[in-house]
Amino acid sequence: MSQVGSLSSFTYAGMAGLSLASFFGVLKLWKHWFIRRDERISKDADLQALRLSLDEARSDAQVKEEAMSLLRKELENARKQLDVVGRLLEGARTQNQALGEQVKQQGEALQLLRHETLQVKEEYARTLKLLEARTQELKGAEAFLTKADVLSGAEVLSMLNTLNSEVYQTAALVAESFQFRPKRTGADEGQGDRAEGEGEETEEMAEVYASTTDILGPRMMELLKSSEHHDDPTLIQIAFQAGMSAYSNWIISSWYFEDPDDERLLDEIYGRVREAEEQAVSGRWRALTRAHVQQLNSNHEPDLAMYFIDAFVNILLTAGVTDTRSELQEAIASRFADRVGVVVKSAQRLRKAIGEEVTSCDFEVIYIAHDSPFDPPRMDDSLAGAFEERRGEAEPVLCTTDLGLGRLVRAAGRVGEWEQNVLLRPKIALESGIDELMSIGSS
């Protein structure tokens, strides 16, 4: 306490001893001290603020450094990823370039493939067209090479027997339906009148005799002309059989009922085909030709029945029937058209069977022309009694009454050699048999 008093005394003493200038100097110094203190306080505050700011800056810098480090890491990772992406991109570019080359190659291959496809399509079209042509050729070849027959030999033979039977029955029926007057001799009354009448008929009858001769031959025509028929019409019946057999043979063997020159040409062609080709080929050629050539006259097919009726009329006129041609034609057509139609249809059916429905062999109807030598091994005499009596004599055939049937097959691999079998021998009539028959009838 004493020390405090002392100090105060001293202070007051010192202060008292100070001059005014000193006082003002001290005051100024004191003021300056306060100013400096305030400045120091302000600076300390600023320093403290700076320290805080520095700490914050350091903290922020640390955060930023950490962020920067993180960013560096991320950047490094990004660089690594970029390297990876770069490598991938380079690989992709390489792959893309390779793919581009592949696309280019595939484009070229596609273009080539399109070109080849076009060529293949064109080749396919050509092949298809060729296949169609070959298919048609194969069908044609199959048609030629097939050996299947529609009918057997026994069936063909049965058809011919039926035709012969129908011819016989029709001939007998027609012959018995007409009345014949006795022929007048030179001693009969009115000989001059008859001669005068015959003179008037000469031109007309000459045509009748010529037609009868064409069908039956001159000897049968003379027999019809000179023989008596009022008691026994057997000769008329035989003549009818012969005429129907002749026309039936013509129908069966004809290609298409036209010009004989054309018929002979087709026969010659077929003969050459038969000589050069195997049976299967020649048989099919014949079948196809018969089938198609018949269509040439399908619009104007001849009236085949009229040939038979005209033959009947000419035979009756030759035999001395006094009716006119038109009267006979009308009578026969009205009474026997159905019978004649049956014969014609049978002949046409046999023609189709032999010509078109059998190819493994050749069936031939056997018809013996008039005046041919009588050959017992090849033919039968329909009048057997005369045949037995005149066996050793060479006698010409008068006419054919029943058609026969032969079968021919070309020997395989041998040109011009044929195997021939007679399935049915034709029946003929001899003049000696007619004479015997007429003598028996007149006795």
C-alpha positions as CSV (number, residue, x, y, z in Angstrom):
1,M,0.0,0.0,0.0
2,S,2.9,2.3,0.9
3,Q,4.5,1.4,-2.4
4,V,1.4,2.5,-4.2
5,G,1.3,5.8,-2.4
6,S,4.9,6.3,-3.2
7,L,4.4,5.6,-6.7
8,S,1.5,8.0,-6.8
9,S,3.5,10.6,-5.2
10,F,6.2,10.1,-7.6
11,T,3.8,10.2,-10.4
12,Y,2.2,13.3,-9.3
13,A,5.6,14.8,-8.7
14,G,6.9,13.8,-12.0
15,M,3.8,15.0,-13.7
16,A,4.1,18.2,-11.9
17,G,7.6,18.5,-13.0
18,L,6.8,18.0,-16.5
19,S,6.4,20.9,-18.7
20,L,3.4,21.6,-20.8
21,A,5.3,20.7,-23.8
22,S,6.1,17.4,-22.3
23,F,2.6,17.0,-21.3
24,F,1.4,17.5,-24.8
25,G,4.2,15.2,-26.0
26,V,3.1,12.6,-23.6
27,L,-0.4,13.2,-24.5
28,K,0.5,12.9,-28.2
29,L,2.4,9.8,-27.4
30,W,-0.4,8.4,-25.4
31,K,-2.8,9.2,-28.2
32,H,-0.3,7.7,-30.6
33,W,-0.1,4.6,-28.4
34,F,-3.8,4.3,-28.4
35,I,-3.8,4.7,-32.1
36,R,-1.1,2.1,-32.4
37,R,-3.0,-0.1,-30.0
38,D,-6.1,0.2,-32.0
39,E,-4.2,-0.4,-35.1
40,R,-2.5,-3.4,-33.4
41,I,-5.9,-4.6,-32.2
42,S,-7.2,-4.0,-35.7
43,K,-4.3,-5.8,-37.2
44,D,-4.6,-8.6,-34.7
45,A,-8.2,-8.8,-35.6
46,D,-7.2,-8.6,-39.3
47,L,-4.5,-11.1,-38.6
48,Q,-6.9,-13.3,-36.8
49,A,-9.3,-12.9,-39.6
50,L,-6.5,-13.6,-42.0
51,R,-5.5,-16.6,-40.0
52,L,-9.1,-17.7,-40.1
53,S,-9.2,-17.0,-43.7
54,L,-5.9,-18.8,-44.1
55,D,-7.3,-21.7,-42.2
56,E,-10.4,-21.6,-44.3
57,A,-8.2,-21.2,-47.4
58,R,-6.0,-24.0,-46.2
59,S,-9.0,-26.1,-45.4
60,D,-10.6,-25.1,-48.7
61,A,-7.2,-25.8,-50.4
62,Q,-7.0,-29.1,-48.7
63,V,-10.6,-29.9,-49.8
64,K,-9.7,-28.6,-53.2
65,E,-6.4,-30.6,-53.1
66,E,-8.4,-33.6,-52.1
67,A,-10.9,-32.8,-54.9
68,M,-8.0,-32.2,-57.2
69,S,-6.4,-35.4,-56.1
70,L,-9.8,-37.1,-56.7
71,L,-10.0,-35.3,-60.0
72,R,-6.5,-36.4,-60.8
73,K,-7.5,-39.9,-60.0
74,E,-10.6,-39.6,-62.0
75,L,-8.6,-37.9,-64.8
76,E,-6.1,-40.8,-64.6
77,N,-9.0,-43.2,-64.7
78,A,-10.5,-41.2,-67.5
79,R,-7.2,-41.3,-69.3
80,K,-7.0,-45.0,-68.8
81,Q,-10.5,-45.4,-69.9
82,L,-9.7,-43.1,-72.8
83,D,-6.8,-45.3,-73.6
84,V,-9.1,-48.3,-73.4
85,V,-11.7,-46.5,-75.5
86,G,-9.0,-45.4,-77.8
87,R,-7.7,-48.9,-78.2
88,L,-11.3,-50.1,-78.5
89,L,-11.9,-47.3,-81.1
90,E,-8.8,-48.3,-82.9
91,G,-9.9,-51.9,-82.7
92,A,-13.4,-50.8,-83.9
93,R,-11.8,-48.8,-86.7
94,T,-9.7,-51.8,-87.6
95,Q,-12.8,-54.0,-87.3
96,N,-14.8,-51.5,-89.2
97,Q,-12.2,-51.4,-91.9
98,A,-12.2,-55.2,-92.0
99,L,-16.0,-55.2,-92.0
100,G,-15.9,-52.6,-94.7
101,E,-13.6,-54.9,-96.7
102,Q,-15.9,-57.8,-95.9
103,V,-18.9,-55.7,-97.0
104,K,-17.1,-54.8,-100.1
105,Q,-16.2,-58.4,-100.7
106,Q,-19.7,-59.6,-99.8
107,G,-21.1,-56.9,-102.1
108,E,-18.9,-58.2,-104.9
109,A,-19.9,-61.7,-103.9
110,L,-23.5,-60.7,-103.9
111,Q,-23.2,-59.1,-107.3
112,L,-21.5,-62.3,-108.5
113,L,-24.2,-64.4,-106.8
114,R,-26.9,-62.3,-108.5
115,H,-25.2,-62.8,-111.8
116,E,-24.8,-66.5,-111.1
117,T,-28.5,-66.6,-109.9
118,L,-29.6,-65.0,-113.1
119,Q,-27.5,-67.5,-115.1
120,V,-29.0,-70.3,-113.0
121,K,-32.5,-69.0,-113.6
122,E,-31.8,-68.8,-117.3
123,E,-30.3,-72.2,-117.2
124,Y,-33.2,-73.5,-115.1
125,A,-35.6,-72.0,-117.7
126,R,-33.7,-73.7,-120.5
127,T,-33.6,-76.9,-118.5
128,L,-37.3,-76.7,-117.7
129,K,-38.1,-76.1,-121.4
130,L,-35.8,-78.9,-122.3
131,L,-37.4,-81.1,-119.6
132,E,-40.8,-80.4,-121.0
133,A,-39.6,-81.2,-124.5
134,R,-38.0,-84.4,-123.2
135,T,-41.1,-85.2,-121.3
136,Q,-43.2,-85.0,-124.4
137,E,-40.6,-87.0,-126.2
138,L,-40.7,-89.6,-123.4
139,K,-44.4,-89.7,-123.6
140,G,-44.1,-90.3,-127.3
141,A,-41.4,-92.9,-126.7
142,E,-43.6,-94.6,-124.1
143,A,-46.4,-94.6,-126.5
144,F,-44.2,-96.3,-129.0
145,L,-42.5,-98.7,-126.6
146,T,-45.5,-99.9,-124.6
147,K,-46.2,-103.5,-125.4
148,A,-49.5,-103.8,-123.5
149,D,-52.3,-105.1,-125.8
150,V,-55.9,-104.1,-125.2
151,L,-57.1,-107.4,-126.7
152,S,-55.7,-110.9,-126.7
153,G,-55.4,-113.1,-129.8
154,A,-58.4,-115.2,-128.6
155,E,-60.5,-112.1,-128.4
156,V,-59.6,-111.0,-131.9
157,L,-60.3,-114.5,-133.2
158,S,-63.7,-114.4,-131.5
159,M,-64.5,-111.1,-133.1
160,L,-63.6,-112.4,-136.5
161,N,-65.8,-115.5,-136.0
162,T,-68.6,-113.2,-135.0
163,L,-68.1,-111.2,-138.1
164,N,-68.1,-114.3,-140.3
165,S,-71.3,-115.5,-138.6
166,E,-73.0,-112.2,-139.1
167,V,-72.0,-112.2,-142.8
168,Y,-73.4,-115.7,-143.3
169,Q,-76.7,-114.9,-141.5
170,T,-77.2,-111.7,-143.4
171,A,-76.4,-113.3,-146.7
172,A,-78.9,-116.1,-146.1
173,L,-81.6,-113.7,-144.9
174,V,-81.3,-111.3,-147.9
175,A,-81.0,-114.2,-150.4
176,E,-84.2,-115.8,-149.2
177,S,-86.1,-112.6,-149.3
178,F,-86.2,-112.2,-153.1
179,Q,-88.1,-114.2,-155.7
180,F,-86.3,-115.2,-158.9
181,R,-88.0,-116.0,-162.2
182,P,-86.9,-118.8,-164.4
183,K,-84.5,-117.6,-167.1
184,R,-86.1,-118.0,-170.6
185,T,-84.2,-120.0,-173.2
186,G,-84.1,-119.6,-176.9
187,A,-87.0,-122.1,-177.4
188,D,-89.3,-120.0,-175.2
189,E,-92.0,-117.9,-176.7
190,G,-91.2,-114.2,-177.1
191,Q,-87.5,-114.8,-177.6
192,G,-87.5,-111.9,-180.0
193,D,-89.2,-109.6,-177.5
194,R,-86.6,-110.6,-174.8
195,A,-83.7,-110.1,-177.2
196,E,-85.1,-106.6,-178.0
197,G,-85.4,-105.9,-174.3
198,E,-81.9,-107.1,-173.6
199,G,-80.6,-104.8,-176.3
200,E,-82.2,-101.9,-174.5
201,E,-80.5,-103.0,-171.2
202,T,-77.1,-103.6,-172.5
203,E,-75.5,-100.3,-171.5
204,E,-77.0,-100.3,-168.0
205,M,-76.3,-104.0,-167.5
206,A,-72.8,-103.7,-168.7
207,E,-72.1,-101.4,-165.8
208,V,-73.8,-103.9,-163.4
209,Y,-71.7,-106.8,-164.8
210,A,-68.5,-104.8,-164.5
211,S,-69.3,-103.9,-160.8
212,T,-70.1,-107.5,-160.0
213,T,-66.9,-108.6,-161.7
214,D,-64.8,-106.2,-159.7
215,I,-66.2,-107.6,-156.5
216,L,-66.5,-111.3,-157.3
217,G,-64.5,-112.0,-160.4
218,P,-65.6,-112.9,-163.9
219,R,-66.3,-116.5,-163.2
220,M,-68.7,-115.9,-160.4
221,M,-70.4,-113.1,-162.4
222,E,-71.0,-115.5,-165.3
223,L,-72.3,-118.1,-162.9
224,L,-74.8,-115.6,-161.5
225,K,-75.8,-114.5,-164.9
226,S,-76.3,-118.0,-166.4
227,S,-77.5,-120.1,-163.5
228,E,-81.1,-120.6,-162.4
229,H,-81.9,-119.3,-158.9
230,H,-85.7,-119.6,-158.6
231,D,-85.5,-123.0,-157.0
232,D,-82.4,-122.6,-154.9
233,P,-80.9,-119.2,-154.0
234,T,-77.7,-120.8,-152.5
235,L,-75.5,-119.3,-155.2
236,I,-76.9,-115.9,-154.5
237,Q,-76.2,-116.5,-150.8
238,I,-72.6,-117.5,-151.6
239,A,-72.2,-114.4,-153.8
240,F,-73.6,-112.2,-151.0
241,Q,-71.1,-113.8,-148.5
242,A,-68.3,-113.2,-151.0
243,G,-69.2,-109.6,-151.5
244,M,-69.6,-108.8,-147.8
245,S,-66.3,-110.6,-147.1
246,A,-64.5,-108.6,-149.8
247,Y,-65.8,-105.3,-148.4
248,S,-65.2,-106.4,-144.8
249,N,-61.7,-107.2,-145.6
250,W,-61.3,-103.8,-147.3
251,I,-62.7,-102.0,-144.2
252,I,-60.5,-103.9,-141.8
253,S,-57.3,-103.5,-143.8
254,S,-57.9,-99.9,-144.9
255,W,-56.0,-97.0,-143.4
256,Y,-58.7,-94.4,-143.9
257,F,-61.0,-95.4,-146.8
258,E,-59.6,-92.9,-149.3
259,D,-57.6,-92.9,-152.5
260,P,-56.1,-96.4,-153.2
261,D,-52.8,-94.7,-154.1
262,D,-52.6,-93.2,-150.6
263,E,-53.5,-96.6,-149.1
264,R,-50.7,-98.2,-151.1
265,L,-48.3,-95.5,-150.0
266,L,-49.1,-96.1,-146.3
267,D,-48.8,-99.8,-146.8
268,E,-45.4,-99.4,-148.3
269,I,-44.2,-97.0,-145.5
270,Y,-45.5,-99.4,-142.9
271,G,-43.8,-102.3,-144.7
272,R,-40.5,-100.5,-144.5
273,V,-41.0,-99.6,-140.8
274,R,-41.8,-103.2,-140.0
275,E,-38.6,-104.3,-141.8
276,A,-36.4,-101.7,-140.1
277,E,-37.8,-101.5,-136.5
278,E,-38.5,-103.9,-133.7
279,Q,-42.1,-105.1,-133.3
280,A,-42.8,-102.7,-130.4
281,V,-41.9,-99.7,-132.5
282,S,-43.5,-100.8,-135.7
283,G,-46.7,-101.8,-133.8
284,R,-47.0,-98.5,-132.1
285,W,-46.3,-96.7,-135.3
286,R,-49.1,-98.6,-137.0
287,A,-51.5,-98.0,-134.1
288,L,-50.8,-94.2,-133.9
289,T,-51.0,-93.8,-137.6
290,R,-54.2,-95.7,-137.9
291,A,-55.7,-93.6,-135.0
292,H,-54.7,-90.2,-136.4
293,V,-55.0,-90.7,-140.1
294,Q,-58.6,-91.7,-139.7
295,Q,-59.3,-88.2,-138.4
296,L,-58.4,-86.8,-141.8
297,N,-61.8,-87.8,-143.1
298,S,-63.8,-87.6,-139.9
299,N,-66.0,-84.8,-141.3
300,H,-66.9,-86.8,-144.4
301,E,-66.7,-90.4,-143.4
302,P,-68.0,-92.6,-146.2
303,D,-71.3,-94.5,-145.8
304,L,-69.8,-97.9,-145.7
305,A,-73.2,-99.6,-145.5
306,M,-73.9,-98.4,-149.0
307,Y,-71.0,-100.4,-150.4
308,F,-72.7,-103.6,-149.1
309,I,-76.2,-102.5,-150.4
310,D,-74.7,-101.7,-153.8
311,A,-73.0,-105.1,-153.9
312,F,-76.4,-106.8,-153.1
313,V,-78.1,-104.8,-155.8
314,N,-75.5,-105.6,-158.5
315,I,-75.5,-109.3,-157.6
316,L,-79.3,-109.4,-157.8
317,L,-79.4,-107.6,-161.1
318,T,-76.7,-109.9,-162.4
319,A,-78.7,-112.9,-161.3
320,G,-81.7,-111.7,-163.3
321,V,-83.9,-109.9,-160.8
322,T,-86.2,-107.6,-162.9
323,D,-86.6,-104.8,-160.3
324,T,-84.9,-101.6,-161.1
325,R,-81.7,-100.5,-159.2
326,S,-83.5,-97.9,-157.2
327,E,-86.3,-100.3,-156.2
328,L,-83.7,-102.8,-155.0
329,Q,-81.7,-100.2,-153.1
330,E,-84.9,-99.0,-151.4
331,A,-86.1,-102.5,-150.6
332,I,-82.7,-103.7,-149.2
333,A,-82.1,-100.4,-147.2
334,S,-85.6,-100.5,-145.7
335,R,-85.6,-104.2,-144.8
336,F,-81.9,-105.0,-144.0
337,A,-80.2,-101.7,-143.1
338,D,-79.9,-102.9,-139.5
339,R,-78.4,-106.2,-140.4
340,V,-75.9,-104.5,-142.8
341,G,-75.1,-102.0,-140.0
342,V,-74.3,-104.8,-137.7
343,V,-71.8,-106.3,-140.2
344,V,-70.2,-102.9,-140.8
345,K,-69.8,-102.1,-137.1
346,S,-68.3,-105.6,-136.6
347,A,-65.8,-104.9,-139.4
348,Q,-65.0,-101.5,-138.0
349,R,-64.5,-102.9,-134.5
350,L,-62.2,-105.5,-135.8
351,R,-60.3,-102.9,-137.8
352,K,-59.7,-100.9,-134.6
353,A,-58.8,-104.0,-132.7
354,I,-56.2,-105.2,-135.2
355,G,-54.9,-101.8,-136.2
356,E,-54.8,-99.8,-133.0
357,E,-55.3,-102.1,-129.9
358,V,-52.7,-104.8,-130.5
359,T,-49.0,-103.9,-131.0
360,S,-47.1,-106.9,-129.8
361,C,-47.8,-108.6,-133.1
362,D,-49.5,-108.0,-136.4
363,F,-52.9,-109.6,-136.9
364,E,-53.8,-109.9,-140.6
365,V,-57.2,-110.8,-142.0
366,I,-56.7,-113.5,-144.7
367,Y,-58.8,-112.9,-147.8
368,I,-58.2,-115.1,-150.8
369,A,-58.6,-113.2,-154.1
370,H,-60.6,-114.9,-156.8
371,D,-58.7,-117.0,-159.3
372,S,-55.9,-117.6,-156.8
373,P,-54.7,-121.2,-156.7
374,F,-56.5,-123.4,-154.2
375,D,-54.1,-124.4,-151.5
376,P,-55.6,-126.8,-149.0
377,P,-53.0,-126.2,-146.2
378,R,-53.8,-122.5,-146.2
379,M,-57.6,-122.5,-146.8
380,D,-60.7,-124.6,-146.4
381,D,-63.4,-125.3,-149.0
382,S,-66.7,-124.2,-147.7
383,L,-68.3,-126.8,-149.9
384,A,-66.4,-129.8,-148.5
385,G,-68.0,-132.5,-150.6
386,A,-66.6,-131.0,-153.8
387,F,-63.2,-130.6,-152.1
388,E,-63.0,-134.2,-151.2
389,E,-63.8,-135.4,-154.7
390,R,-61.3,-133.0,-156.4
391,R,-58.5,-133.0,-153.9
392,G,-55.8,-133.7,-156.5
393,E,-56.8,-131.1,-159.1
394,A,-55.3,-127.6,-159.2
395,E,-58.4,-125.4,-159.2
396,P,-58.6,-121.6,-158.9
397,V,-60.5,-120.1,-156.1
398,L,-64.0,-118.9,-157.1
399,C,-64.5,-116.6,-154.1
400,T,-63.9,-116.2,-150.3
401,T,-66.9,-116.8,-148.1
402,D,-65.3,-116.6,-144.6
403,L,-62.3,-114.5,-143.6
404,G,-59.3,-116.1,-142.0
405,L,-56.8,-114.7,-139.4
406,G,-53.0,-114.8,-139.3
407,R,-50.6,-113.6,-136.7
408,L,-47.2,-112.2,-137.5
409,V,-44.3,-111.3,-135.2
410,R,-41.0,-109.9,-136.3
411,A,-38.2,-112.2,-135.0
412,A,-36.2,-110.2,-132.5
413,G,-32.9,-108.8,-133.8
414,R,-33.4,-110.4,-137.3
415,V,-34.3,-108.1,-140.1
416,G,-36.8,-109.4,-142.6
417,E,-37.6,-112.6,-140.6
418,W,-41.1,-113.2,-139.3
419,E,-42.9,-115.8,-137.3
420,Q,-46.2,-116.5,-138.8
421,N,-49.1,-118.5,-137.5
422,V,-52.5,-119.1,-139.0
423,L,-55.1,-118.8,-136.3
424,L,-58.1,-119.3,-138.6
425,R,-58.0,-120.5,-142.2
426,P,-60.2,-118.7,-144.6
427,K,-63.1,-120.5,-146.3
428,I,-63.4,-120.3,-150.0
429,A,-65.8,-121.6,-152.7
430,L,-64.6,-123.6,-155.7
431,E,-66.5,-123.7,-159.0
432,S,-66.5,-127.5,-158.8
433,G,-68.2,-127.3,-155.5
434,I,-70.8,-124.9,-156.9
435,D,-71.3,-127.2,-159.9
436,E,-71.9,-130.2,-157.5
437,L,-74.2,-128.1,-155.4
438,M,-76.2,-126.9,-158.4
439,S,-76.4,-130.4,-159.8
440,I,-77.6,-131.7,-156.4
441,G,-80.2,-129.0,-156.3
442,S,-81.5,-129.6,-159.8
443,S,-81.8,-133.4,-159.3
